[in-house]
């Protein structure tokens, strides 16, 4: 395994890397202007693992803004004629070495390909008409900095295309606030999570992107089985199987408020996070946010909690029980 930094140190360092990532993204997009996203065109995101999860949040934000978008696992997209499914393609890989996105990139015609990677010299970058570098940092074994800087790059890409998913120049401040907001709750929330047999994570819109990202984070870093659900899909049947000691983590203050109340009345332990300052029945993420800024706050807040849970469980973060020779290349 190549050199990685401590999980907690990586989490704490994110504000400065988010600021740098936005500067680099703005420079890359200014130097290589992209074709406009015309009405009715489709944007596709291609990635694996955490990159796919960032794509989920991005695509949900684009859809809410009226842009047709699709998020595809690269392993599935390799069997699709992606150039016929989408007018613009965003390929994401922190390492730039994941074989599945590279395989898709090799099938795409030049002209409308954006590559987001931490290593502009990596194999994937050669297929980008625009390459957005994340900053060249050393990440933790379970990606932290790479995930949030990818959200910055995606927000800057959208803004350049005329779509507002939050001002990426402010995401560093959002992360700083979330780190401060999470710190007083880390020990008590980690203790609660440690008592769960498994964890359902629920949200809608861009917060569904947070749900899928946090589900992977909890599994990889803390070894707690977890599953993400879109809010209304969860209401449509999966919540019927919830019994203690299964716990539920909820992002949002819309339909999620009533969902959390119903589960709590049934004796289920629910942890709910909100991005505003209303209500005493939820944890506040630091300050009111929208779009991908909310996703940054949700993910950074939960990173702090997961780090404490991993510490309680004496987890060796980034040391894989099931290493893979042909995928998940750091």
Helices and strands as residue ranges (DSSP letters): H 7-31, E 42-47, H 50-64, E 68-73, H 74-77, H 82-85, E 88-92, H 99-105, E 113-117, G 123-127, E 130-133, H 145-160, G 168-170, H 171-183, H 186-194, E 199-203, H 206-222, E 226-230, H 231-235, G 238-241, E 247-251, H 255-265, E 270-274, E 283-284, H 291-312
